[in-house]
Amino acid sequence: MQKPLPPLGWLRTFEAAARHLSFTGAARDLNMTQSAVSQQIKSLEGHLGRPLFHRRPRALELTETGITYLPVVREAFRTLVRGTQAVVGDQVNAVQVQSNITFAVNWLAPKLPRFRALHPDVQLNIFTELWEPREMAEGAAVEIRYSLRPADTVRTELLRTDHYYPVCAPGYSVTLENLQDQPLYDCSNLLSNWSNWAEDQGLIWGNPPITYATTYMVSLSVAMARGGLCLAHDTIVRGLIGESRLIAPFAHRAVMPEAYYLLLSPQAEENPGAIAFTNWLRSEIAAEVVS
């Protein structure tokens, strides 16, 4: 008698654990406990009669069985997606988009009416991150990531490079000579920071106090409230400058080490909505670069 298939939830847990090579990473993606992930993997291994992972002291490693089984499981999930779309048709045209919060608010949101006008049948579900995630979130078809260079765990392409520079409110009085005496703000853990901008500008930079936040949204809000200066780049501040809510008081713009990348899950290539959204995204970015 043919052995029954394992539960779908076990297979989903196996795929996440194999993608992260970590039960902890899989637990985070699936909103489960690490022990629950471990137990489901043990159950699946018991069902198959052979191990899927080598448990190393600090990491997991796929066994030969795991290496063979993983593409089978992933293709099965893709087949389910395609089959569901074939059954329900246009009803399944939802796209889960992952992005850092500043890009989503300052760049993407003002342009969404244009996308909606072109693709009224596509339902976008947008969720945001403060920190650069290690992996795409479970269920995300598309991610716009601000990074030095993401790991190539999924299909990745460079979306745009940029320049960074100080900004402040219109009428705020500042010169290069007294810049270090002003309240300065920045987003933390970036190479496009004050000291690197000053070096590129040719300034002798001391060690002025700088207030850091986990998102550009905080530092930009302080600058708009005339509380000081912060660093920004065209992608997130072009609209605010166009609305005269911020200005760039100095001409110098430094090349930003970080860049914006487009990450696509394997499921994105099977999702007409994801294809429409990524094509629209590329065209919007290209139009800005040309202008």
Secondary structure, DSSP 4 states (H G I P E B T S, - for coil): -PPPPPPHHHHHHHHHHHHHT-HHHHHHHHT--HHHHHHHHHHHHHHHTS-SEEE-SS-EEE-HHHHHHHHHHHHHHHHHHHHHHHHHGGG--EEEEEEEHHHIIIIIHHHHHHHHHH-TT-EEEEEEESSPPSSPPTT-SEEEEEES---TTSEEEEEE--EEEEEB-TT----TTTGGGS-EEEESS-SSSHHHHHHHHT-------EEEESSHHHHHHHHHTTS-EEEEEHHHHHHHHHTTS-B--SS--EEPS-EEEEEE-GGGGG-HHHHHHHHHHHHHHHHHHH-
